[in-house]
């Protein structure tokens, strides 16, 4: 059957990898390519995760993962020609730059007589499968999921890991992985508690099913609770497929919790559906009336938000969790995003860029769709006048301020009732704040300012 090359991208697993299974029909050369342009666009936290994930993948491939470096449009065809490859496989991409790159590369390889197979290994439904009866795309999640996805063919069953006849590589090239790590060792603490790789993803899924899945619908909003799957970075790098997760959940007794978790997987699908239809989702308002929105340029305020020094405890806790762990609880993501966009009137693109750089699960579709959702400029978006009150949110979902004091220990000396809004405490009590800053803005006044800005839109 000849030599088959499988190009790993964000499908860093062996099981349920349709493109890898297709490559397994011949002698397999597994390849990961460091394209300088893609590497430059990757966030720092994502690079660290990728470093560990590629090490894990190489081990599962008996040390035979080949690492290449160079522009994919030239480096891959050259490698294919030098090694007399007859077939190339890869997992399909849905972001605009990835689609354009793959189309050009496929044309080059096929022009050289190479067979190319690109297969879906990252979505439950192709973006063109979930559509309205008239063929137009959905812009609201509920009908997308209930009418588009559930009316389409059900997600395929996961595939087992294929038996691979690996072509041994001539030399060790793992030193190329070192370019993914930063000059300073801040990443060591960040990765504590994470287990990148296919085996780690499987363990995380099993732990979720055995524990937090029961009660997921109600508990998932409590940031101090161990109540979420924490599968997002594993999904982002393709260490586990959505099909594996979907079918593992489907095997459990049907409850409100399992149904809600499946709908969360469908939100990921919706984000990719939007990105596929709107290639400029990461920088252009879906609702173009927001093009006239009076955003503020305030670098000092932006930096205080990034560093978790806004003086709003739940916001600061979230931003510090992000910096320390490369992750942030989903409820808190909405709170910090609302604060940046609506209380500070700083453009959603600034928040998107910071999340892209600091999240280990910096998924291009989820990140863009979610920031536009909070801003009110996206599909199925929260109305602009729906402004999260961070104090109310904290008191509701972190009543004992457990999450807050985990990441903002300066507040631990205060009585619990004052930890959500320390500026409201008597002056005598505020002396214990240990230098914690005053609020960056008045929540009531900044809300009124946001509503006035929204009212100014045509």
N, C-alpha and C positions, 0 to 999 in steps of 0.2 A: 504493500500500500504506500510505500515511500516514506519520506520524512515529513512530519507535520509539525508546524510551529503553532503553539498557543500563546497569544499575547495577553498576559495578565495586565489588567488595569485596576478597576475597582470590583474585581471578582476574585479576591484573594482567598480562595478555598478550593477544595477538591470535590466535595460532595455537592450535588445539585448545581453543577456548572455545565449547562448544556453545550457550550462551545468547547470546553475541555473534553467532554465526553465525545464530541465529534472528532476532535483531534486524536483521541485514543484509538481510532481505527488504523493508525499508522505508528511509526516510531516517533516519539514526542520530544520536541525541544521546547521546554517551558521558558518563556522570556518575560522579563520586565524591563521596560525602556525608560530611561530618564531623559525626557525631552526638556531641554533648557527652558523653553517658553512655558510649559506646563509647570515645571518646578518653580519658576519665578512667581507664578500666579497662586501657588499653594500657600496656605496659612502656616505659621510656624508650629502651632500645636498639631496640625494634621501631619506635618512632616515627621514629627516625633513619633506619632502613632504608626505611620507608615514604616518607619525604621524597624520597629518591633514586629509589625505584622509581616513584613517581608522576611525577616529572620525566621519567624514561625513557619511561613510558607516554604521557605527553603528547606527547613528540617523535614517537613511533611513530604517533600520531593526528594528526599535522600541526598540533599546537598546539590541537586542538579539544576536549580533555578539559575538561569543565565541572566546577567545584568548587562544591559547595553546602555550607551550614552550617546546622545546626538539628536538632531531633529528627526522626528519619526518619519517624515516624508522621504528622507534619504537613508537614514540609518537602518530602518527595517528592510527596505528592498535590497540594500547592499548585503545585509546579513543573510537574507533569504537566498540570494544568488550564490554567495560564497559557500553556503552549506547545502546547496541543491535541494531546497525545500520545495515540495510539490503542493502543499496545502497550508493555508494560514487560517486560524480561527481566532475570533475575539468576541467578547460580550458587547452587545450593542449599547451605544450611548445615546442620550436624548438631549444633552445640552447643545446649544447652537454651534459652538466652536468644535465640539467633539464630532458632531454630525458632519460638518464641513470637512474636517480632517479625515474622517473615516471614508467618506465618499471619494476624496481625491486619492487616498492611499489604495483603496480597493481598485480604482481604475488603473493605477500604476501597476499593481501586482498582477491583475488580470491581463493587462497588456503584455506582461512578461511571461504569460502562460501559467501563472500560479492560480490555483483554485482558492477562493476566499469564502468563508462562511462567517457571517455575523449573526448571532442569536441572542434572544432575550434571556438574560439571566438575572435581571435586577428589578423587574416590575411584575406585579400580579396580572396586570392587564396592559396591553399596548395602548399608547395614547390614542390611537385611531380606532380602538375597539369600543371604548366607552364614549358614546356620542348620542346626541338626541336623535329621535326618529327621522328628523329632517336632515341629518348629517352634520349639523353645526355643533361646535364644542360647548360643553357646560361651563358656566361661570359661577354656579352655586353648588356648594359641596353636597348637600343632602340629596338633591335629584341626581347629581353625578354618581353618588354611591348607590342609592336605592334603585334608580332606573337605568343608569349607564352601566355600572360595574355588575350589579346583581342580575341584570338582564343579559349580560354577556356570558360567555362560557366560564365556568368556575376555574379558579386557579389550578394549574396543572399540579400533579403530584410530584414531590421532590424526587430527584434521581440519586441513586447511590454514587459513591465515589468510583470513578472508572479505574480499571486496571491499566496502568501506564507502563509502556515499554520505553523507558527514558534513554535518550542518547546522552552518554556521559560527556560532560564538558571538559575541555582540555586543561583548564587552569582555574584557580580560585579567584573570583572577582568580587568578593563580598566587601572589599574596601570601598567600593562605590557607595555603599549604604551610609558611610560616615558623613557624606555631604548633607544628609537629612537632619543631622543634629546641630543645635545652636552652639555658638562659641562658649557660652556660659552654661552651667549645669542646672539651670532652673527647672529643666524638664524632669529631673530625677524625682523630685517630690510630687510633681504633677501626675506622674504615671503610677504613683503608689495607689494600690487598690484596683487598678485596671489590669486586664489580662488580654492583651491583643492577640489576634490570631483565631483560626478556625476552631481550635479546641476551646479557647476562652469564650468564644461566642456560644458554643454549644453548652458549656457550663452555665453561662449567664442565662440562657433560655430555660434550662432545667431548673435553675434556682428560682427564677421568676414563676414558673408554673407551680412549683412546690410551695411557694410562699406568697408573694405579693399579689398574684393573680386573684386570689380570693380576697375580695374587698377592693379591687382595683378601681372601680368606677367612683367610689366615694373617697378613697384614701389617696388617690393619685394627686390631689390638689394640695396635700399637706407636705411642705418641703422638708420637714424634719423627719418624716416617716420613710421607712424603706418600702415604698409602695409603688415604684415604677420599675420597668424592665431594664433600664440602662443598656438597651440593645442598640441604641442609635449609632454609636461609632462603629459597632460591628456591621450594622447594615450599610453604613456609609462606605466602608471599605470592602463590602462584599464578602466579609468573613462568614456570613450567613446570608441566606437568601430570604426574601419575604415569603416565598412559597414554603420553605421549611418552617418558618414561624407560624404562618397561617394554618398549616395542616397540623402542627403540634398543638395549637390552641383548639382547633376543630375537634381533636380527639378528646378534649375535656368535656365534662357535662356542660350543656348550654345554660349559661346564666347571664344576668345583666353585665357581669364583669367581663366574660369572654366576648360578648357582643360588642361591648364598648371598646375593648382592646382591638378587635378587628376593625372597628371604625377608625381607630387611630392609625392603623396601617393604611387604611384607605385615604386618610388625609395626606400621607406621603405620596400615594398614587396621584391624588388631586394636584399636588404641587408639581409633580413631573408633567402631568397633563397640561398645566398652565405654562410651564417652561417650554414645553415642546411647541405649543401654539403661540407663545409670546417670547421669542428668543431674547428680547431686551428686558426681561422681567427684573433683572438685578439692578437696572439703572433708570428705567422709564416707568412712570406712573401708568398703571393699567387704566385708571380713570384720569383722563387727561385734564380734567378741570383742576387737579392738584398741581398742574404745571404753574399755576398762578399763585400758589400758596406762599405767603410771606415768611419763609424760613429765616432763622437767625444764624449768623456766623458768630460763634462764641467758643473759641478754642479753649479758653480757661475752663468754662463750664463743661465742655466735652471731656477734657482731661480729668476733671474731678469725677465725672460719671465713670470714666474708664477705670479709675483707680479705686473706686468705692469710697469716695470722700464727699458725697453730696449732702451728708447730714440727715438723710432719710434712711433709717436703719434697714428696712427690708430691701431697698435698692442697693445699698452698700454691701449688704450680705450677699446678694446675688452676684454683684460684680466681683467681689473678692472670691466667692466660690469659683467663678469662672477662671480667674487668674490663677488660683491655687490648684484647681483640679482639671481644667480644660473642659468643664461641663457646667451646666446650670439647670436647676429644676425647671420644668416647663412652665408652671404657674408663675414662677419668679421671672422667667424670660419675658412673659407678657407684661409684668409689672415694670421691669426696668426699661423695656421698649416704650411703653406708654409714657413713662416719666421723661425719657429723652425726647420723644417726638412731641408730646403734648404739653408737658410742663415746662420744658426748656425750648421748645420750638426749633429743635435741631433736626436737620434732614434725616430721614430714615436711612439714607445711603451711608451715613456716618456710622450708624449702629450696625448695619449689615457688614460693613468693612471690618469693624472691630470683632464681631462675632466670627467672621470668616478667618481672621488671623488667630483667634484664641480658642475656638471650640475644637475639640477632637472629633466632633460629629458635624463639621462645617459643610453640610450638604448644600450644593448650589440651588437646588429647587426648593427645599424646605426653608432655607435661610431667606431667600428672596420673597417667596410667597408669604412667609410669616411676618416679615417686616412690613410688607405692603398691607397685610391684613390689619395689623395694629394701627398703621398710619391712616387707614380708611381709604387708601388709594387703590387697593387691589381687588381681586375677585372675592365675592362672598365676604366682603370686608366688614369689620366692626364699624358702626357709624362713628364719625369723627367726634360727635358729642358724647360718646361713651368713653369717658376718661377714667382709668383706674385710679382710685384713691389709694395710695400705697399704705396709708395707716389703716384704713378700713380693711384692706386685703390682708395686712399682717395680723391684725387682731382676729380676723376670721380664720385664717389658715395656719397661723403660727401663734396661737393664743398664749402659750407660755414663753414665747420668744426664744424657744430652743434653737431654731435655725438661725435666728438673728445673732444670738450670743456665740454660736459656733464660729461664725465668721467675723463678727464685730465684738470681740471680747471686751472692748472698752466699756460696753454697756452692762456687763455682768454685775457691776457694783450697784446698779440701780434696782429699785423694786420692780418686779415684773410689769406692773401696770404702767410704768413709765418708759419701758424699753422700746415700745413701738413709736412713741413720739416724745423723745426726751426734752424737747424744747418747751413742752407743756408742763413739765415738772417744776415744783417750787425751786427758787434760786438755791436754797440750801442743799437740795438733793442734786442739783446739776453740778455742784462742785466735784462730784465723784466721776465726772465724765472722762477724765484722763485725756483731755485734749481733743475729744471728738468734736467735729466741726458743727457750727450752726447750719440750719437748712440752707441749701443753695438758693432756693426760691420759696416763697410762701405758697403753699398748695392751693389755697382758695383763690388767691390773686392770679396765679399762673393758670389755673383752670379757666378763669374768666377771660384771661388774655387769649387762651387757645380757642375758646368758643367765639370770641370776637374775630379772630383770624379766620376761622372756618366760615363765619357769616359773610366774610368779605369775598369769598369765592363766587365766581359767576354762576 
